[in-house]
Amino acid sequence: MKFSLKTLPQSFWLKVTSQIREFFFLEPGEFRDFLLSYYHLPLFARYRSRFILSRVRIMAALFAVLTPLWMFVDFITFPLWVATTLANGRILTSIAFALLALLCRCTPSLSHARSGIGLLLIIPTLFFIFSRVLLGGIHFNTLGSAMVAGYTFLPFVLMTGLALFPLVVAETLMFAVPLLSAFLASELMYSGKLLPGLDDLAVFWLLLLIAIVGSMASLSQLQMMKVLFQQSNLDPLTQTMNRRSGEQILALQMAQAKRQSFPLTIAFLDLDDFKKLNDQFGHEAGDNVLLQTAESFRQALREGDMVIRWGGEEFVLVMPYATLAQASKRLDLLLYSRILQRPDGKPQTWSGGIAQWPADSADTWMQLVKIADRRMYLAKKNGKGRMVSSDEPDFHNGESR
């Protein structure tokens, strides 16, 4: 029987993942988030992208100023024609850095952030390869040879530069592997050999170690950023978006809905008689109900939908690409499943209002929330424990039609 990794049971992979997570003192879900950015919250991805792009601009502006300053050393050290050729390369490199710093004003997104890092690394890498090819095979005096050796430190500077950015493992590999390959290729061109020698392998090994250390520093930055993001943007009890971050999400989704012309539906939900629950059973019991509610909302929604704790016992659900009918059907299944339980075993109901752009006349996300909020109060007024999706609902057996 042919062995394959796919034949291993899922329990084996779960155990391996758990052991790795425990070894690195990671919380559930963090190991996955450090490997790939696919599961990051959209708001966190935007926050990280903005941070990366700002650092790309700062570093590009700094290199644009520093790169041409070394020309004076080149003219003192190398023959005139060599120094002039290097100076031309430095000027072009400096112009490229300046353009990157000036033009890197795009909308924060992961694709733009990765492109910015890629350009920041490609520009000096091309200059490094250019300088190695130019200086290869030329015999210099002692001072010139020392300066030539100094050019080999540029890849080490680039590798340490990875530590400036909060990156996941897949992203560090995306940038480190091409840099390592470019360095090895330039060394072979410089020496004129087909295979690397022991000296080349020793330098490559040192560069690989620096890449690993730089990647660990990137992951440390990512972990710290993730913790700060959670503290400032997530509700500490339910771990859903808090109102501050929720307003940013709504503004972003509304702008995208208008730009791409897709429906955007939100639901404003409020737990019924929650104050009585707290008064009768205590705040700890109320907190448990809030936790159950947040989890049930998360389970009911699709991937890409968002849950916001708007305040107290109020929640806002953001459902892009969903119509009123689709959202109502999904939430009705949850509402009438009576899955939420109070401490006395009775079902915990909630009332809600649904609004959709562009079906409802709302030009801003605030107007959309106001419409959903008004319909939520209409549901409360007409008996609670129901959803309302229009300003004049037709109630039948406790449901809005």
Secondary structure, 3 states (H helix, E strand, C coil): CCCCHHHCCHHHHHHHHHHHHHHCCCCCCHHHHHHCCCCCCHHHHHHHHHHHHHHHHHHHHHHHHHHHHHHHHHHHHCCHHHHHHHHHHHHHHHHHHHHHHHHCCCCCCHHHHHHHHHHHHHHHHHHHHHHHHHHCCCCCCHHHHHHHHHHCCHHHHHHHHHHHCCCCHHHHHHHHHHHHHHHHHHHHHHHCCCCCCHHHHHHHHHHHHHHHHHHHHHHHHHHHHHHHHHHHHECCCCCCECHHHHHHHHHHHHHHHHHHCCCEEEEEEEECCHHHHHHHHCHHHHHHHHHHHHHHHHHHCCCCCEEEEEECCEEEEEEECCCHHHHHHHHHHHHCCCCCECCCCCECCEEEEEEEECCCCCCCHHHHHHHHHHHHHHHHHCCCCCEECCCCCCEECCEEC
